[in-house]
Amino acid sequence: MSERPIHFYFRGEVRQVADAPPTRTVLQYLREDAHATGTKEGCAEGDCGACTVVLGENVGGELQLRAVNACIQFLPTLDGKALFTVEDLAGINGLGITGLLHPVQQALVDTHASQCGFCTPGFAMSLFALYENNPQCPDKAAVCDALSGNLCRCTGYRPIVDAVPAAYEQDRVGVDRPAILAALAPLAALPPLDYRATGQRFLAPRNLAELADARLSAPDARLLAGGTDVGLWVTKQLRELGDLIYVGAVAELKVIRVDANGLFIGAGASLTDAFDALVAFEPAWTELARRFASTPVRNAGTLGGNVANGSPIGDSMPGLIAMGAQIVLRKGGQVRQLPLEDFYLAYQKTALEPGEFVQALRIPPQPAERRFRTWKISKRIDQDISAVCGAFALSVVDGVVSEARIAFGGMAATPQRARQTERFLVGKLWGQTTVDAAADVLAHEYAPLDDMRASAAYRRQVAAGLLQRVWLEDGAGGAPTRLAELEVQP
């Protein structure tokens, strides 16, 4: 690969950056280099949404627009993409008049949805992405999902949510998609990015073979996917990351398909796309998919990155393990596959060998008699780290449990199956008596830690309670498990 600068489309032209550190964030570039200070810095970890921008990318000949957090997005990841900030919205108004507000901005004014205004640019960008991706006004639940990564400390959310239908009542306008795609086309013809500055190298191969070769030649380089965790190593821990190999430009890693072998999800598929596929494959993923981080984090982060990270509280792993997922690993031209639960050896230690990387995840077809559930327990509904995440896949034939796969995050140093509880359940009648006894086994199977998220005793109680919830929702005739599900009597 030949060395070249970063190229991206911004403010009507292609910009080139040749001397910024590879770990310089998009937010730093905007505020300090481009002097686009409408984008704010709040938390510097992707939690508050003050830094929200929108990225445009050619995906299958269509312009994909998605909101992301600029504070943890490294500048070289913009290569080949379009960048939109809050300052751009005033020019996207259907008349081409700079200074005339976009319908989303005007609606925020009209509904009195801003007080101090610090968070407002981030809200405007999240709503802009929602507006661009939905020709018809979305319902309130979809609006709240889109705003799950934006925090406001003074207005309250009602007038912000009210701004969405107000925006749709105005004349419909939008990004000139053909023009943006035309501007991005020459960037796709450039060679793969090999960017070097300040003694660091940022390599962005574009196919699996190039990635495998790069990984073998630089096994100590840091692999980078969405940066939703690695970005914090820079912004919060001030770590030097050394050379980086970026997997986000490898189209083959973003492939998602369903075939006779089940569901295949490439390791580079975004969490947004991966969870859409998981929900379509098994609808019981819906709640976890909605509560996993926030929309901007899911747009940037990848399922492969979440799995490879090896965190004991990674929310995707328990459900994947319960469904019997296999992880596909590649080293050079060699590919191997192993059960996902065998990938985790110790606290943040995995079975990855030097020069190896995660290529994909495979979820086998699920038996018709299998009942699957997965839940996340945390202090907040949105944008929170789990205290416990549990997943259950039970096969019941003629009233008897024929197979059980149960996995938890937050209960041990790694995501782990509850094998004692599984063995206890198999062969027993699926009923309240069995569930009560199995819950007692489960409550004593793990030795969780006490920490600021939850006590060990609480975690044990929650884990046992989730097994009871499986029974209540499935075996007990669909008994309500939430206040919102209870019928209000007149």
N, C-alpha and C positions, 0 to 999 in steps of 0.2 A: 504494500500500500504506500502511496506517496503522500507526504505531509501536505496539508492544506488548512486554510482557516475555516471557522464555523460560518455557515451561510444560513440565513433565515429571512423570512418576509416580515417586515414591520413598517408600519406607517407609509404604505404605498410603495415601498422599494425593498430590494434585497440588501440586507445588512451583512457585513463581514466583520468578524472579530478574530484577531490574530494573536493577541498578547495577554488575554485574561487568564488567570489560573483555571484549570479544568474544574475545580470545585467552587468557582465563583457562582453564586446563585443567580437565578433570573431576577429575583428581587433586588439584589445588589446592583446588577447591571442596570435595571430600570431606574432606580433612585439615584445612583452615584455616577453612572456613565451616560445614560440617555436622558437624565433629569426628568423622567416621567414619574413625578412624585405623587400622582393620584393613587398609585398602588401603595398601600401602607404596610408597615411592619408591626405586628402585634406580638405573637408568641414565638415566632421563628421556629416552629415545629409542626406546622400544618394543622393546628387545632382551631384557630380562631377565625380564619377565612378573610382577614383584612387584606391579605396579599393576593386574593384570587384573581387570576387572569384566565384567558381562554386561548387554547391552542387549536390551530387548524391543521389538518393532515389529510392527504389524499389516500383514501382507503377504498380500493376497488373502483376507482374512478369517481368517487363521491367525496365531497368535502365533509370530513368529520370534525365537529366542533365540540370541545369538551373543556369544562372548567378544571383547573388544577391550582395547587398552591405554589406560588412563585418562590416562597421562602425556602423550600427544600428541593427545588428543581434546579439541577446544575445547568449552567448556560450551554455547554456543548450538546445537551439533549434537545435543544431547539433546532439543530441542524436539519434542514429540509422541511421545516414546518413554518406555519404562520403564527404570529403572536399578536393578540389583541388585548389592550388594556382599557381602563375606564375612559381615558382620554379619547379613544377611538370612537366611542359610542355616539358622540355628538355629531360625527360625520356620517354615521350610518342611520340616516333618517328619511331615506326615500327621495329627498330633494337634493342631496349632495351639498347641503349648506352647513359648513362648519360652524358649530356653536348652537345649532338647533338641537334640542334634546332628543334622544332616542325615546321611543314610547315607554320603555322600561324606566328610564330616568324620569320622564315627565310624570309617570304614574307614581313613582316614589315621592315626588314633590306634591302631587295632588292629594295623596292619601296621608300626607304629613308623617311619612315613614322615616324621618331622620331628625335627630336632635343635635348631638355633638358632631355627627357626620363622619367620625373616624372609621366606623365600620361600613358606611354606606357604599363606598366604591366596591368592596368585596361582594356585598349583597347585589349590587347592580350587575356585576359580572356573572354571578351565579344565575341570576334571573335572565340575563341576556342569553346565556347558553341554553337555559330552559326554553326561552322564547324561540330561539333559532331552531331548536330541535322538535318543537311541537307546533304545527300549523294551527291546531285548535287549542283553546284554553285548557290546560290540565286541571284536574281536580285538586282539592286542598291537600290531600295526602301526598300527591306527587310534588306539589309545591314545597311542602314541609320536608320531603326527602331531599329535594334539590338544595334546600337551605340548611341541611343538617350539619354542614361544616362551617357555618357562619354564625358568629356570636355577636349579639347586640346587648349593651349594658345599660341603655337608658330609654330606648323607645318602647321596647316590647315588640312582640312579633306580629300582633294582629294587623296593624296598618301595613307592615311589610308584606304579609301574605295577601292583604287586600289589594296591594299594588298590581298583582298579576292579572286578575280579571280586568282591572282598569287599563292596563297596557293593551290588552286584546280589544278593548273598545275603541282604540284609536286606529288610524289607518295602518294597515299591515305593511311593514318594511322589513328588510333583512340584508344580510351580507351578500355582496355580489359574488356568488359562488363560482361561476365560470371564470371570472377575472382572477380570483384567488388561485384556482386550480391552474390557470395559465401561468401565473407567476411562480407557482411551485414546480412546474414541469421541468424547467432548466436545472433546478436544484437536484431533482432525482437523477439527472444525467451525470452529475458529478461523481467522481470516484468515492468509495467509502471514506468516511471521516477518519483521518489519522492526524489528530491535533496535538501539538506539543507546545507547552509554555511553562515557564517557571520551574523547569526541571521535571515536569510531569508529562505523561502521555495519556491521551484519551483516545482509545481505539474503538470504532463502531463498525464491526463487520456486518455484511448484509445477507449472508447466508450461513447455513449450518456448517458447511465445510470450512469457511473462513473463520468462523467462531471457534471450531474445534482446533484448527491450526494455531490460532492466536492464544487459546488457552493452554495448549501444550508448550508453546514457546515462552509463555509467561505465566507459569502456574502460581506465582506469588502475587500476580496482579489482582486487584479487587474487582470482582464481578459486580456490575451495576445494572439493575432493572429499573424499577420505578423511582427509587431513591426515597421512598416514604419512611424508611428506617435509616438507611445510610446517610441521608441528608442531615439527620439529627446528629450524627457522629461529628459532622463539621460545625453545624450551627450551635450545638449545645456542649459537645465534648471537646471541640476545637482540635480534633484529631487530624493528622496528616495521613491521607489515604494512599499516597503513592500512585502508581500507574493504575488506570481504570480500563476495563473492557466492558463496553456498553452492549447489552443484548437487545435493546429496544429497536434496533434497525433491522433485525433478522425476521423477515416476514414468515419464515417457516415456523418460528417459535410462537406465532400468534394464531396458528391454525386450530380451529375447534370443529370437531365433527362427531357425528353419531353413526355407528355402523353395527354390524353383527357382533362386534367385540365390545360394544358399550360406548361410553363417552370418552373421547380423546380431547384433552385440553393442553395445548402447547404451553410451555413454561413462561413464555413471554406474553401470553394473553392477559389483558388488563383484568383486574378484579371485577370491573363492571361487566365485561363480556363473559368472563368465566362464571360469575354468579348467575347471569342470565341463562347460560347453558345448563348450569346445575339445577336451577329452578324448573326449566323446561323438562329436564330429565327426571327430576324428583321434586314435586311442588313443596314438600315439607322443608326445603331449604329457604323458603320465602322470607321468614322472619329473620333468620341469621343474615341473609344477603342484604336485607334492608338496614340492619343494625351494625353491620361490619364497617367500622370507621365512619367515613362521610363520603358524599358524592365526589368531591375533588380527590380525596385519597384513593377511592376505588378507581377513579379514572386514570390515575398515574401508576398505582401499585399493581403488581402482578400476582397471580396465584402461585406461580413457580417461586417467586421471591418470598412470599409468605411461608411456603413450605420449606424452602431451603434455609430460611433464617433460623429455624430450629427453636424458636421461642416456646417455652412451656405453656404460654397463653395465646398462641396463634389460633385464632378462632376457626380457621378453615380445617385444621388437621383432624379434630375429633370426628367430624362428620365424614370426611374422606376416608379415615381409617375404618369407621363403622360400616361404610359401604364397600369395604374391601379394595380400596384404591391401591394401584401399583404405581411406583415412581420409576420413570425411565431416565437413566443416567447415560451420559456419553463422554467418552474419552478418546480423542482422535477419531478413528473410524470404528471403534468398538462401542457397542451399545449393550447395556445390561438393565435388568428390571428386577425390582424387589418389592415386597409388601411395604407400604408406607410406614407401618409401625416399626419395621426393622431398620428404617433409615436413621432413627434417632438413637444414639448410643449413650449419651449422657447430657448434662446441662449444656445446651448450645453446641453440642458435638454431634456431627453426623457421619454417615458412612462414605461421604465424598472423598475420593482419592485425589492426590495432586494432579492437576491437569484435567479434572473431570467436572462436568456441570450438569444441572438438571435440564433435561430436554422436554419432558412432558409428564402428564399424569393420565392414567387410564382408570376409569371406573367401570367395572364389569356390569353387564345387564343384571338387574335386580329380580329375584324370584317374585312371582305374582303374590305369594303369601307373605312377603316381607313387609313389616310396618316400620317405617323410618321416621325418626324425630331428632331434631337438634335444636338446642336452646343455649342462649348466652345470658349469664346472670352478671349484672354490673350495677353500679350505683346510679348511673344515668341511663336513660333509654338510648340517647344518641351520643356518638363520639366518645366512647368510654372504653377502657381496658377491662376485660373480663376478670371477675373473681373466680368464676367457674364457667366452663363451657362443656356441655355434655351432649353426647350423641348416642342414639340407640337404634339398632337394626335387628328386629326380632322377627323370626319366621314362626308362624303358628299354624299347625296343621291338625285339624280335628280337635281343636281346643288344647293341644299340647305344644309347648315350645320345642321346635325341632332344631333351631339354630339361634344363637344370640351373639351379637357383636356390639360391645359397649365400649366407648372411648371417652376420655375426659382430658381437658386442658385445665391447668391451674391446680391440679391435685398432686402433681409430682414434678420432678426436674425436667421431664419431657412429656409430650402428649403420650398417654398410655391407655392400653386396653384394660378393662376390669375383668381379668380372666377368671378370677375366683367366682365372681358373680355370674359370669357367662356359664361356667360349668354347673353352678347351682341351678340355674334356670332350665337348662336343657333337659328335656324329658319330663318336665313337670306340667301340670295343668296350669293354663294361663288364667289366673284368677286372683282375687284380693289376698287370699291366704298365702299364695306363693309370692306375690309381690311384697307383702309385709316381711316375709322371711328373707327374701332376696335383698330388700332395702337394708336390713340389718347387716347382711354380709357386706354389702357395698359400703356402708358407713364405716366399716372397720378395715376395708381393703387397702386404703391409701394412708399415707402419713404426710398430709399437706403441711405447708409452712404457715406460720402466723406472719402476716405483713400488713402494710397499711391498707391493702384492698379488702382483706377479710381475715378472720381468725381461722385456725385449723378446724375448730369445732363447727364454725359456721359452714365451712366448705363441706365437711362430712355431712352435715344436716341437709345442705342444698343438694348434694349429689344423690342422697337417698330420696329426697323429695322429688327430684326430676324423674326417677324411676316410677314413683307413684303417679306422677303426671302422665307418663306414657300410658299407664293403665286407665287413668281417668279419661283421657282423650280417646283411647282406642277400645279397650276391653270393657269399660263400664258404660258403654252406650253413648260416648261422646259427651260426658258430663262437662259443664263449663269449668274452666280452670282460671278464669279472670273475671273481675267484676264487670268489665265491659261486655262480656259474653252473656251475662244474666239478663233474662227478660224482665223488663220493668212492668210491674203489675199496676193496672189503673187504680 
